[in-house]
Amino acid sequence: MAVPTSRPKKLRTAFKNARRISPLYTSGPVAATSDGQKIVTCVGEEILLTDVTSGTEICRFLGDTQAVSSLCITPSAGHLLVFTSSLSLRVFELPKSSPPSSHIVSPIRVVSRAHDAPIHVCESDPTSTYLASGSADGVVKVWDILRGFVTHVFKGHGGVVSALKFNFPQDSSSLGQRESMQLLTASVDTRIRIFELSQTKSSGLKPIAVLEGHASVPRGLDVSPDGRWLISGGRDSVVLVWDLSPIMNATTDSSRKGKAKAVIPKLIKTLPILERVEALGLIRSDEDSPSSSTGANSLKFFTGGESGSIKIWQVKDGTTLFTLGNEQSKISDDSEEQRQIVHGIYLPETSSIISVHADQNILFHSLATRQLSRQLIGFNDEIVDITFLSPNQGLRDTHFALATNSSLIRVYSSKTLDARLLEGHTDIVLALDQGGGGRVLASGSKDRSARIWIPNHHGGNGEESDWGFYCVAICEGHSESVGTVAMSRKASENDTTPPNPLFMFTGSQDRTIKMWDLSEVDFFSSDSEDPTRCKSLTTLKAHEKDINSLDVSPNDRLLVSGSQDRTAKIYTITSNSSQKSGSLTLLGVCKGHKRGVWTVRFGRDERVLATGSGDKTVKLWNIDDFSCVKTFEGHTNSVLRVDFLNAGMQMVSSASDGLVKLWNIREEECISTMDNHEDKVWGLAVSEDEKTILSGAADSVVTFWEDCTEEQDQEKEAQREEMVLKEQDYHNYLSLNDYRKAIQLALAMQQPGRLLSLFRDVGSRDSSSQSISGDLAVDEVLRTLSGSDLTRLLGYARDWNANARTSEVAQRVLFAILKLRTAEDVMKTFTDEAAEIALSKGDISNMNSSSSVKGGTALKELIDSFIPYTQRHLTRMDKLLQESYTVDYILGEMDDGLFDDEGDLDMN
């Protein structure tokens, strides 16, 4: 790395929380809008609406502190319908705009007891008018969404209702039938029932047909657009194709001739799927109304289940056309159970399928490209390490990788938050590092191995639908977990673009450091080739306890290791790529920490070393004599990560106290503290331009901290200029005796000192008896002051009243307000202010009811704070008055005696 010729003169003083990646989905139902732009997920008991394109949270919906059992979005994307474990139905209006909002959306309607048993499935009809819900007691209800009442109640299911589907053919001219709506239900009794919704309520209580064919619970139902074909899939690993034309024809005949004969739909085909079906749906094609002879054979559908992949089938010969997603290699039974698909959503508008997996991942598959177009990771668990990646030549820090409490590495696009999972390790990944200009990723795991990953040939720019990383090398040889990895910083001797790392170091709980030769690794190989098995150039017994951290100097000549034995050791690196040899020679030991050393980092531009320890301190070391130069104290718990900024003039550190701190090295002080985590901040990464800091913590939150020093300075300068102009205007108003504008401006500037001086000067004048405050113009201002200004002035008066030197002004202002305004007027000002605050926060639903309560509470608190000090001032004035009478009496007595003696003398 080239050393800059000149240092930046300006320190970075502020970083703002630009965005964050928080848990998106933990468990429960998932729903998406028909255009695929928004998705609704559950995090615990909370309901989130997320923008799929940017990956940012739009809003949250107000819950009832109970887990969500079922939800759905109407096809028009107008309403969200939610059922919870409290058996309530909550109807929300979906926000029309996508900008993120911190407000919680309240329901427009709540039905406290929609069912008598938990509701497991719900479905909205194609017209977004009705909602069907099925409960565990075998009852299905149909609701009018806008009016909020039940239109139909269907009973008779033999247990839990497992699937629902409306059948409302939009174009039925080919069958000659009138438009009607039917509801298809499935339950654990393996039967599928068809109910007619257009009939009267008395006749609609019984199904018009009951389909028997499954041997286990049907989990998915779908109907073709013309309403003729029904497919059903269940946990018996089969999909059944039904012909509904007998029912449709019978419905038409019954409308003409009276009572219809009992008819049963025909079972056309039984297709073995060879896995439990949890998600199923028909794929729309260009043929809207297939003919009766070839219609069923032209149908295509998708299934998802225990294999974790979406399979596209054709009914004609019952074969798989293609598969979306990879059936990942089996690591353990638990892993296979986690990767199964629990829900699938087909979006005809975008020709894509959303698969929801049990491991809390949501995948978007494109039917046009037959590739993974986007992946949203629902929950990252405890984040233990983080690093930036630059898979595209010429673009830095476009991606970042996370090591979590999992064997899978998460790689995100920094812009869209589209993610990929890197599979290879068989145990939890503990450490990450990047090399080769950010193109190469190294990982260390509890499986005692380290792996090297590179992007695929599509570049990984986030715009390609099949971007990703794959493993090109494996380093095995440690006898315990690999807890830290460090790659070489310089480029290889060959002119390769991008550059390739020369070697890599790994530190383990077996207390050894291994140096690995990467010269034989093909960093441009195809992802179909087997990974290279790297050779260990040297193995060194480095510490007496676990090795927590490693770092290589920018010139690749030094290596530093930090350990639980409270020391950091510096080694000289000797490497010969042509002879494939390397060694480590101990150069010095940095002693001084009282607890284990968790992190070590070389300075990018100076020969210094920073270490963070469990003793809550960060120490700066001189590499020449291994002495401690500075000690930085401020964290309240173990320092876990540290890095340099601004050409070595600043440092950034993270700790177990959940804080990220920015330090000024020269002054040895903390400039800024960044707080957005609730647990240990294990991951810390700084971008190449040092404008972005990434922090990842054990609370499963990743925070983007953006440098806002210039913005803050510009804002301060603008505020200063504005304040100077306002002060000049204030003095001008005073000179013109324009007290109204002067008082309003002082209130707007929030300068109670100027108001105190103004009221004191006015009160000290010789005023007429008609003025209360000392000037008639000031009286008029106090009489007509607006609500927010009046409440602020009363707040200042309350503060002045607490001091004996300013209490006279406070009492005069209070007396003037109470004389010039009615009690109702004063109370209204507090109510209006509470309403303004509620409106600014977006709490419109409870604005009217809560404003009066909050306004009355604020007024009561103000009066309660005035009373004790006013009583104290009254007592003090009474005492002074009494003492003045005593002085008058003494002076009077002295005066009378003196004149009596003088009279006697005159007479003599």
C-alpha positions, 0 to 999 in steps of 0.5 A: 500500500502506498503511503500518502504524501500528505495527511488530511488536515481535518479530523472526522468528527461525526458518523450518522446511522445511515441504514441498518440491517435488522431481523426481517423474518423469524417465523410465521406466514409471509405475504407479498404484493402482486407486483413483488415490490413489497413483502410482509413478514413477521419478526416475533410478534411484530409485522413488517412491510419491506421494500424488496428492491432496496431491502429497507423496512417501510413500516411496521403494523400495530400488533396485539402482543400475540404471535401472528398465525396467518395473514394475507394481502388482497390482490389489489394491494389495498389491505393487509389482513392479519389473524393472531393467536388471540383469535382476533382479525386485524385489517390494515391499509397498506401504505401507498408510498414506499419511503421508510417511515418510523410510524406504526400503522394502526388497524382500521378494523379489529374483530376481537374474536373472529374464530373459536380456535386458532386460524391457520390459513386465510385467503382473499378472493381475486376481487379483493372483496372477500376474505376466507379464514380456516381454523383448527376446529374445522370452521371456515368463515367468509368475511366482507373486508370493507364492511367487516361482517361474516357472509358465510360459515362453513362447517363439517371439516374433519379437523384443522383447515389446511388450505383455501382457494377461491374459484372465480373464473373471469372468462367463462364464455367457452363453457357457457356458464354464468359467473359464480364464485366458489370456495375450495377448502382442504383439511386434515381429513384429507378431503377437499370440499367445494362450496358455492358462495353465490347460493343462499346462506341456507343452501350454502352451508353444505359443500356441493362436492367433496373430493377424496384422493389424498392419503395425507394432509393437502397443503396446496390448492390452485385453480386455472384462470378459466375455473375448470382445472384444480390441482391439489398437493399434499404431504402424501407426495402426490399432486392430483389434477381434477376436472371441475367442469361437471360442477360448473355445468351442473351449476348452469343447469340448476339455474335453468331447470331447478334442482341439480343432480349430485355431481363430482369432479373427475380425477384426471391424473395423479402425479408422484412428486417424491417429496412432501409438498408444502407449496403448490401453484399453477403457472400461467401461460399464454393459453388462457382457455385451453380446450377440453381435450388438451387443456389438462396436458398443457397445464404447468405447476410448481411444487416446493417441499422438503428438498428446499428447491422449487420444481416446475412440472408439466401435467402432460407426462408428469415430468420436471421441466426444470428446478429453481434453486439448488438441492444443497448437499446434506450436512445433517438431518437438522440442516435438511429440516431447516432448508425445506420450503414452508411456503411458496408465492407465485407472482404472475405479473413478474413471472417469479416465485417466492420460496420461504424456507424454514431457515428464515431465508426468502428466495425470489426465483425468476421463471424467465431466466430460471435463476435466483433473482434475489434473496432476503435473509430473515435472521442472521443470529449472532454476528461474529465478524464482518468484512467489505468485499470488492468483487468488481474490478474498479468498484470498491466495497460493493459487497460485504460478508458476515460470519454469524452463528452458522456454517453458512457465510452471508454475502450482501450487496451493499446497495440492494441488500440482496444476499447469497449464502456460501456453503462449504464449512461444516461448523460455525464460521468464526472469522473473515478477512479479505485480500486481493483488493477485496476480491478474495474472501477468507474464512475460518471455522470451528470445523478446523479449516479455512476456506478461500472464496472468489466471485463467479464469472458474472462479476457479482455486481448485484445486477446479475441474477446469478451472482455469488461466490464459490470456494477455490481453496481449503486449508486444513491442518489445525487440531482445534477451531480456526478463530482468526485469519489474515491474508497478505496485503500486497499484490502478487509478483505477476501482473494480474488484475485484480491482484492475487494474495500471496499467502495467508495466516490462520490462528487457532485454539490449538495456540499455533499459527500456520502460514499457507501457500496460495501460489497454486490456487487458481483465482480465476477457475470455474466454480465446477472445479474442485477446491485446491488443497493448500500447503502449510509453509510453517507452523509456529507455537505462538502463545500459551492460550487461544489466539484471538486475532491476526493482522499482516502489515501493509508491506507484508513484512510483519505479522502480529498476533493477539491472544488470551495470554494478555500479550501481542507478539510481532513476527517478521515474515520471510516468504519466497513464492518461487521456492514455496517457502516461508517462516516466522521469526519473533521480533518482539512482545507487547506486554501491558494489558491486564486481560486477554487481547481480542483484536490487533491492527497495524497502522496503514501509514505509520509503524504503529500497532493498536490492540484492544483487550478485555481490560476495556482499553485500547493501547497504541504501541511503537513497533520499533521498541514495542513500548506502549505509546498511548492508552485509550479508556472509555469503553465500559466492557471488553474492546473487541475490534479496532481499526485506523482512520484518516491516515493513522490520525484516528481510530475506531473501536467496538466493544461488548458494551454495544458501542462504537467509538471514534478516537483522536489519537493525538489528543487521546480522547473520544470524539464520537460515540455511535450507539445502535446496538444492544449487545456485543459488537463483534464485527467492525469494518472500514471502507476503502474511502473511510466514509463508511463504517460497518458494525455487526453485533450479537443482536443480529443488527448490522449498522452502516455509519456514514461520515457526516462531518462536512454536513455537520459543519455546514449545518453548524455554520448555517445555524450560526449565520442564521443566529447572527441574523436573528440577533440583529433582527432582535436588536432592531425590533427592540430599538423600534419598540416592536415588542411583539416581533422581539418576543416571538423571535426570542421564543423562536431562538429559544433564548430565555435570557433575552426574554428575561432582560426584556421583561426586566427592562419593561418592568423597571420603567415608570409605567401607567397604572393601566399596564400590568407588565410595565408596557401596554404593548407588552400586555397586548403581546401576552394577551394574543400570544399563540399556543406554542409560544405561550406554553414555552414562555410559561415554561421559561417563567417556571424556571425563572420562578425557581431563582429568587433573583429572577422570581420577580420577573416570573411573577410579573409575567405569570400575573399578566398572563392570568389577568389578560387571559381566561383559564379556558384560553390557557388550557386550550393552548396546552391542548393545541400544543399536544395536538401539534406534537401528535400531528408531527409524530403522525399519531392522527388516529388518537390525536383528538382523544389524547391531546386533551389528556396530555395538554391537561397533564402538562398544565397540571405539571406546570402549576405544580412546579409554580406553587412551591416556589411561589409560596416560598417567595410569598413567605420571604416577602411577608418576612421582609415586610414584618422586618420592615415594620420593626425597623420603622418602629425602632426608627420612630421610637428613636425619633420621638425620644430625640425630639423630647430631649431637645424640647426639654433643653429649649425650655431650660 
